[in-house]
Amino acid sequence: MNEHSIRIIGIDPGLRRTGWGVIEARGSRLSFVAAGTVTSEADDELCDRLHDLHRGLRGIFDRHEPQEAAIEDVFVNKDARATLKLGQARGVALLVPATLRLPVAEYAPNLVKKTVVGTGHAEKAQIRMMVKILMPRATFDTDDAADALAIAVTHAHHRTARRLKAVAGL
């Protein structure tokens, strides 16, 4: 089995702050590439905020050239308006890699936490700590960027498991 390197971007979508994190996976070895946060102004019109998100993410994809993308799946909260806005931000986050014809995987928040921390109900501080343990050189400016790195790590782990199952004929 060829253990070539794959560049993965993880995206934690949000209308105010969308975290992103890029890693390289070579077999089970993970390396930090970059991470950050795309923001929009709360006072701007929704269409302008979504455009800012699209433009920011597209620039990151152009700069870091990921080969696969992983995005956190939406969760429903008590505020229907907030859930709808999150869904619109997720739509933009899904659109950017789709327009580049990249494979996109979606992961539930509890699966990301369980994969990275070991429990599906981990706190933000635990995610930050485990990302730093897994990739000591990782730097991130927000919890959203740390979450995005955790999403990328989750994808690296699960894509390897799927590939091994395929090789084993399961």
N, C-alpha and C positions, 0 to 999 in steps of 0.2 A: 504494500500500500504506500503510495507516494504521500509524504507529509509536506506538501507545499504550503506556503503561507497564504492566508486569506485575511483580507481587511474587512472588518465588520463595524458598522455604525449602529449604535443603540440610540434610540430617541425616546425621551420622556415628554410627550406632548402636553402643552398647556397654552392657553391664549396669552397669559401675561408672561410666562417664562416657559420656554421649551428647552429642556436639557438635551445635550448631545454628547456622545463619547465614542471615540474611534479606537479600536484595538486591532492588533494583529494576532491571529491564532495560527500556531504551527504545531499540529498535533494537540497535545494537552498544554503546551506552553503558551501563555498569554503575555503580550507586551502592550503597554500603553503607548498610544500615538498622540492623541489630543482630546480635549474635552472643553466644553463651554456651555453658554446659555444664549439663546436667541430671545430677545425681549420685544414687547410691543407696548405702546403707550395706552394706558387704560382710558384716556379721554378721547382717543381717536375712534373714528367710525369702524365698525366691525370689518368691513371690506378692506380698509387700510391696514388693520391689524393682521388680518389673514395674509395680505400681500407682503407685509413686513416679515412674517413668519416664513412664507414661501421664498422670498428673496434671500433671507438669512440662511435657511437650510440649503438652498441651491448653491450658494457660495461655499458652504462647508463641503458639500458633495464634490464640487469642482476642485476645491483645494486639496482634499484628502483622498479622493477617489476610492471610496469603499466599494467592495464587490458584492456585499450583501447588507441588508438592513434588518433591524429588529426594532419593533415598536411596542410599547406597552399598550395592552388592550384597555378599552374604556371600562370604567366601573361606574355604576349608577349610584348617585348620592341623593339626598333628600331634596336638593334644589334642582328642579327640572331645567331651569334656565342655565345653570352652571354646567349641568350635564350636556345640554345641547351645545353650548359654546366649546366645551372640551371635545365633543364629537366633531365639531367643525375644524378645530385645530388638528385633531387626529387625521381628518380628511386631507388636510394640506401635507401633514407629515407622511402620509401614505402616498400622496400624489408625486412628491419629489422623486423618490426612488423608482416609482412606477414609470415616470416619463423617461427615466434613464434605462429602463428595462432590467432593473436589478431585482433579484429575489427578495421578497419581504416576508418576514415571519412576525407573528403577533403573540405576545405572552401576557398572561394574566398577572396582575401585581403580586398575588400570593405565590405564584410559581417562581417569579423572579426572586422574591424574598427567601423562599425555601431553597432555591438553587444556590444563592450566594451566601446566605446566613445559616441556613439549616432549619429555619422555622418560617412558616407562612405569615406570621404576624410580627415580624421584626420591625423595630423602630428605625427611623432615619439614621440615627447615630450608629446603629449596628451595621447598616448598609455601608455608610462611609468608612467605618473601621475595616470591614471585610474587603472592600474594594482596595484600600491601601495595603492590606496584607497580601492580597492576590497580585497586586501590581504596585510595588513600593514606589515606583517613579511617577505614579498617577498624581495629577494635580487637577483640581476642579474648583470652580468659583461658587457653585451653589449646590444645594442638595439635589436639585434637578439634574445637574451634570453628573453627580455621583450616581443617581438612580439610572441615568442613561448608560453609564459604564456598566452598572449591574445588569442592565438589559442586554448589552452586548456580550457580557460574560455568560449570561444565561443562554443566549443563542449559540455561542461557541460550544458550550457544554452539550446542548441538546442536538445541535447539528452533527456533532461527532457521534453521539449515541445513535442517531438515526442512520448515519453512514455505516456504523459497525453492525447494526441490525440488518441493513441491506446486504452487506458483505456476507453475513452469516446465513442469509436466506430466511430470516424470520419475518 
